[in-house]
């Protein structure tokens, strides 16, 4: 059922939006560079984790990829050319989710209606997404009275129900207890296993080891390393990467 729900994200658009290419991407504020010369390519499938110390530019990079911010230098290039197709095939979940003052189910229905999903499709999508997230028993509960872990799972459900090809996650388990973290990670794995490309930031290095296939190590606004997850943690290629893995790297 899960594969039928989320597999083949291409249904939503005529052309896949991946790969995503960043060509010389930079971002400045008042002349201060926050990102510099980012040249990376994201292919379909798997989880790419963006790591680095506080202030390295991780969340900023995700917002630029998602389209919330425009780079001040360089280009963000998706395979699909139509902006509407790009918007329709990606989603982002933030560290602190924001929900409407409505029920759990009404929150999910709202994003489906906003994306103009046909009425006949909305209820099946909503019900299946809530079921997969184990939120179906809470469908009529006000979203804002949920626990922190439940609210984060609801945020994932809202993105999940849109059947994205790409999902950006910014610190998806920050400030959650171990049980809630486990539940959120299980959802992330289901989404990944259904073929959705995930690009996520995280300060939880053990979590990155568990979930990700590759690491992009960001330091002072530049990508210093990109490597398979085991290689990065076992044999960092830079002194900064080694210091970060050992917990010695400060801004």
DALIN-V153789 format. One record per helix or strand. SS is the DSSP state (~ for helix, > for strand). FROM is the first residue (numbers start at 0). TO is the last residue. Records with the same first field share a line. If there is no record, write none. Layout:
# DALIN-V153789
SS->FROM-TO, FROM-TO
This chain:
# DALIN-V153789
~->1-5, 8-11, 57-65, 82-87, 103-113, 118-131, 135-137, 142-144, 147-159, 177-192, 204-210, 228-233, 238-244
>->19-28, 31-41, 46-50, 72-77, 89-92, 102-102, 141-141, 165-169, 196-200, 213-218, 221-227
